[in-house]
Amino acid sequence: MAAASCSSKVRLATFVLLLLGCLSSGSGSAQVPLLLWSSDSLPPLASPAAGHITSNDQLTVYLAAALGSGPHTVLLFLQDKLSKDDFTIFGGVFGNKQDSAFPNLEAALQSSASSITVPALEWTGSSSFPALFQETLGVSPVLVDPETLSHLTINTSVNNLLLINLPYCTGSHKSCKEVLQDNDEVIGNVLSAVKAKDVPYTAIYTGLQPSRVISEASVSEQSVGRSLLATAEADVKAPIMFNVSGNPCIMLWAQNLSVSLSSSGDWIDLAAQTPSLDRSMCNTTHSLLVLSYPEALS
């Protein structure tokens, strides 16, 4: 009985976290996130397994189902670089949405008739996305911005592919957050212009290539980014990081992490303890974070 009780406590003190949409792959294949939303309904997309990278073939099949019938007006917001890390660092990860760089994007996703999120899409080259949507719709992209769009007549009886290029902070005198905020404002203005024309639309936000924010940034720079997400008085702890080849592969931020070993037992604050990550792993297709707290048994 004692052995069984101890085994139960060990299982309760060991947490296996399968992180989807919040993973940073330092040594895996190149990937970019893709957000898709529409003023009309979209076909469902099965949630991928944790760590799964969606292939271009899988995306092609989905786009054919979503855009294959009837005329569509597609807004392709194509940023020079984009990674999941941009949302992790600049998207208000603690629920502090007033610090988010993406208020218009978040509002569009929440108010849309339907939306799809692909956290990790296989990246095969900077020219693949425009070509993919051009092939799906059978039309060439038209480069627009909020000003030209306001004067553009959109024929809703045929397919339209409107391309909106967005910069990234590489080589810019502005910070990454400022550039992303500017891009978010462009997204908001474009959506407002399309809605003013009463044109049904489907919008996509993705990147020409990965930005790999976390793998290129130093730990000190990451700490500065996270401090924007909390008040000046808050003590924001450093994330739990699992490294592969010297680069962060998985990063976990938590305000608190508590566990009780029985229904009537006291809660144990695990934030004050250092976990073992020995059973964690990360490769090109899967990421697994295992937090073991042996001190929780004492």
N, C-alpha and C positions, 0 to 999 in steps of 0.2 A: 504493500500500500504506500509506504514511504517513497519507494522508487517511482511508482506511478504518479504520485503527487508532484515529485520533483520534475518528472518528465513533462507533466502538464504545465508547470511553471516555466520551464525552459521554452516550451512552445509559445506560451503567452508572452514571454519576454523577447521573443525573436519576431521581428516584423519584416515581412516580405512585401515591398512596395513595387508594383508594376507601374511605372510612370509612362503615361501616354500624353504627348503634347507638351511635356515639360522637360524633355531630355535634350542634352547637348552632346552630340557624338563627336569626340575629338579625333577618333581614328577610323570612323566608319565611312561609308560611301557618301558622296556629296548629295545633299537633299535640301529642298526648300519647302516651306509651308504654302498652302493654297487655301484661300477662303473664297467661297462662292455663295452668293445670295441672290434672291430674285423677288420681283414683285408678284410673280406667279408661283404656283407650286412646282417643286422639284421632285424627281423620283428619289426614293430613299437610297442611302449609301450605307452599307453595313459597316459598323464600327470596326476598324482594324485591330488586330491583336497588339498588345503592348510591344513597342519597339519595331512594329512592322513598317516597312518602307513601301509606299504605293508606287507601282511601276507606271511608266508612261502608257503601256498597253492597257492597264486597268483604268487609267484616267480616260483614255480614248474611248473605251467601251462605255464608260459612264456618260461622257459628253455626248456620244451618239444617242444615248437614251434620253438625255435631258434636252438636247438642242436639235435632234435629228428631224423632228416633224414640226411643220408650221414655221412662219417667219419669226425671227428673234432679233432683238437689239441687244448686243453684248458689249458691255463696258469692260475693257481689259486694262486694269490698273497694274502696270508693269514697272516695278521698282528695280533700280540697277542691282541692288543686293538686298536679300532678306533671309533671315533665319528665325527659327523658333525663339532663339535667344533674344531677339529684338523685343518680342512680346513679353518674355520673362523679365527682362531688365526695365523696359520702358512702359509696360502695360499695367502698372499698379498691382503687383502680385499679391499684396497683402489686403486687397480690397479697397485700397486708397485710390478710388477712381478719379479723384480730383487731380492726382499726379500722373494720370495716364496720358500717353502721347497719342492715343487713338480714340478720342471721344466720339468723333463722327463715324468712324468705322464701327465702333461698338453699338452706337445708336442704330446704324443701318442694319446690322445683323439682328438686333433685338426687334426692330419694327418690320422686318421683311416677312413676306408670306412664308418663306422657307429658306434655310441656309444649310450649307455643307462645309465641314472643316476637314482638311487633309493635313495633319500635322507634319508628315514627312513624305514628300513627293520626290521620287528619283529625279536627279538633275543630270542631264546628258549633254547640255550645251546651251549657250545663251540664246541661240536662235530657235530652240525647239518649241517654246510656248507660242510665239506668234504663228509659226507654221502649223502647229497643232490646231489652233482655233480657226485659222484660215482654211485648213482642210475640212474641218468639221462643218463650218458654215458655208463653204464654197464661195467666199468673198474675200477680197483683199482688205487689210486694215486701213482705216482712215485715222491719221494722227490728229488729235484734237486737244484742246485745253478748255478751261471753263469759259474763257472769253469767246473763242471761235465757236464753241458748242452752242452758246446762246443765240448765235446768228445762223446756225445750221438747221436746214430743214431735213427731218428724218422721215423717210418713207417706211412706214410700219408694215407695208405689204410685202416687203422683201427682207432678207437677212442683212443686218448691219453689224460690222465689227469696228467699234470705236476704240482706238488705242490711246491711252493716257500714260505717257512716260513720266516716271517719278525718279528723282535723284536719290543718292545715298550720301552718307556723311564722309566717305573716303575722299580725301583731297579737298574737303570743304572747310571754310573758316568757321562754320557753325558746328556746334556739338551734334552728336547723333540724335539726341532727343529733340533739339530744335528743328533739325531736318525732317524727322518723322512727324513732328507737329505740323510743319508746313505742308507735308504731303497729305496728312489727314485733313487739313483745311481744303486742299485741292479736291480730295475725294468728296467732302461735304458739298463743295460748290458744284461739282459735276453732277452729283445726284440731285441737287436742288434744281439745276437747269433741266435735267431730263424729266423730273417730276412736273416742272412748270409746263412742259410740252405735253404732259399726260401720255407719255410713251411707256408702255410696259418694257421692262428691262431685266437682264440678268447681268450681274457684276462679278468680276473675279479680281482678287488682289493676290499677287504672287511676286516672285523675284526672278530677274534674269539669271542670277547665280546666288549661291549662299554668301551671307555676310560673315558667318562664323564669329559672332561678336565675342562670346565667352572664350573660345579657344585662342583668340588672338589677344585678348585683354589680360592685363596683369590682375592679380588678386586685389591689389590696392585700388585699381580702377573700378573693379566690380563693387568694392565696398562703397565707393563714392556714389555709384549708380543706385545702390540699394538705399543709401541714406535719403534719397529723394522720395522714397516711398513711405517714410515715417516722419513723425513730428520730431522736433529738435531734441525733446526730452526722452524720446523712446530709445531703449537700448536694443538695437537690432543685432542679433547674433549672426555670426558668419554662417554660411550654408554648410551642410554636410556634403562633402564632395568625394566622389569616387573617380580616381584618375586612371587613365590608360595611356601609357607611353608619355607620362608627364603632363598630359592635358586633361582638363575636367571632362568626363564623359556624362556623369549624372550629377546634378546639383539639386539639393532639397532645402527649401526654406520652410520653417515652421515657427509660428508664434508660440506654440506650446505643444508638448507631446507627453501625455499622461496615460497611465495604465493601472488597472486594478487587477490583482491576481485572483480575486474572488468577488462574488456579488456583494458581499458585506465588508470586504477589506478596504483599507485606505488606498487612496490614489497615490501613485508614485510618479514624481516629476522626473521624466527621463531627460529633459533638456539640460539638467545639471550634470549628466553623465556622458562619457565619451563612448560611442558604440564601436563595435568591431564590424568592419566591412568585408571580412575575409571571404564570405560566400557570395559577394556581389560579382557581377560579370557584365561585360559590354563588348559587343562585336558589331559587324556590319548589318545585322538583321534584328538583334534582340538586345535589350538592356534590362538588367535586373539589379535592384538595390535591396540588399538584405542588411538590416540593422540588428545586431545582437547586443543585448545589454546584460552581461553576466552579473553585474553588480546589483541588478534589480532583484536577484534572488537572495541577497544577503540581508 
